[in-house]
Amino acid sequence: MKTLRSIIVTSVLATLVISVLIGMFFSNMILKPLRIITQKMRDISANQLHLRLETGTGKDEISLLSDTFNNMLDRLEATFETHKNFISNASHELNTPLTSIIGESEYVLSKERDTEEYKRSLEVILKQSDRLERITSSLLQLAQTGYNGEKQEFILLRLDEIIYKAKETVDNIIPDNKVYIDLSLMPEDQDKLVVNGNPQLLELAIVNIILNGCKYSTNKPVL
């Protein structure tokens, strides 16, 4: 009986130890992906929103968590880029008409002037104010257009119309631009110009490309 009792106690203790070790092993295996995800989340900051979690090909909860987090990063990155572009364009493009308005106002108020000079100054102020209003409207349109994480509405549209609208937006932001639209490759079959897409996002993409062309070429001709 003593021998049997010793065998039973030893077996129970051995079973407990083995169960704990096996539990720790499987627990480590299960939690390892979460630890990796947590570490990568810590590496992602406002300046590194381009980083993404590895999702793999599985359909388990870990993969779904990674997909959800990556989708959230897509929305955040799109929002950050839109705001960054808006601030960059606003600070640069709004400065010129504001400087002209302030300068003209200080000039005309510096001393008494005749009616013609007052009229000329008011015309300059009105012209620059109108330009400021167009720039503000265009920038606000760009700022309000972005990715909201939901399925975007796609419709049939003509690419040439999107390009002309993009040109109008650029004209409002950079009135002295040298952007030209080449019509020599216009297809005879007008149906080839029809695509299925989101008009706001397509226009935003084309406007960004044109603005970059103007910006980084020091406003040389952009075709």
Secondary structure, 3 states (H helix, E strand, C coil): CHHHHHHHHHHHHHHHHHHHHHHHHHHHHHHHHHHHHHHHHHHCCCCCCCCCCCCCCCCCHHHHHHHHHHHHHHHHHHHHHHHHHHHHHHHHHCHHHHHHHHHHHHHHHCCCCCHHHHHHHHHHHHHHHHHHHHHHHHHHHHHHCCCCCCCCCCEEEEHHHHHHHHHHHHHHHCCCCCECCCCCCCCCCHHHHEEEECHHHHHHHHHHHHHHHHHHCCCCCEC
